[in-house]
Amino acid sequence: MKTNARVDSLPASFIANPNEASIEEYAEAIGNIWPLHQDRPIWLLWIHVLSHATLVCEEVRKNRWHKVAKELAEVLVWWLTFVRRVTQPPTRKTSEADKLVPYIGITPSDIVWFKYPSVCPVCFGRWLSENCKDASEASSLVSQNIKKIKMFFKENPNCTCLAAKQGVEERDEAFKRFTKQCLQEYARRTRKLKRPHSLKGMAEMLNVIFANNIEVLSVEEIAFHLLEEVGEVSKSLSLLYMQDIKDVEADSFLQDRRDRVVDFAEELADVFSWSVALLAKIYRFLECAAQFAAEYKTVEGMPELVRGNLERTRNIVDLIWTIYGKGSILVCEQCREFPCNPAHPAHEGKRGQLAGKKLAPEICDLLRAGSAIS
């Protein structure tokens, strides 16, 4: 009884083992820091991802790597907040139109896994085109070749798409759809044994898959890839909102809805993947600085100090805890409280009234007056 009482008294953002905690556990802990987000429109959460991804690119342009890391952490925290919302079934109070927008019926971990089941999806398609000449149904093709697929990617874990860039860019749309079906089937068949259980493990899996890309691509290319994928999620989100919902019982509507949700989930996975890649890239820049200082002894003791700090931010989990951690819990990075305290001076001018509630009449009048003047 005493043990239960102690556990129950722990803050909702407490994570017992940061390195072993899942994406779901981090999303839950972060969501509890800012409870007001639960009342805010889903698109507003994504605007924060877009805003910080834009700042990531700005800081890359200015070569301010410490600020790139900070903004990247913001992207990941808002991404976790967002995927938590879109993987929760809508409440009964939600309007019928809102129920259609946008719900993904799998866990956040599976959003990543079904796009990247320990393989590069494009390399997976290239393997299919080279080794499976006879067209067949996706599930039977994967079943017949699963041992060969596993063996090939065990021996070749790193993506090699950069060496076949032209062919990759010119892939046939029908074959891309077939590849997607096969990849999802492969993900289902390997999920139980191969899917990493932790957020850190997911990031490390992606770093292995895309090690060549991280090495060869410039930091600007990776940052722009990230921003591109954030834009693709925005596009998918808008397509979900704009879908005609008149014939909701029709098979054609349901199939179109499923296709849009799958595309939405895949784009979310891409944002996570490129965020991981960008952190790995800027880490290498910082590592080179430490190596330079060590080799040329520019500042006594500096290499050891730099390396010691680098080890604390090597992975996205470490980065999140560096910025949002306070002892054994995650807190608001501005007011340093759990839950976030909107009345804290750190939030001055940023509290807003965008929690789904109407603005006061006098504010509306002021806004109208301002609009008329302009």
Beta strands, then each sheet from edge to edge (+ up, - down):
strand 1: 325-326
strand 2: 329-330
sheet 1: 1+ 2-
end
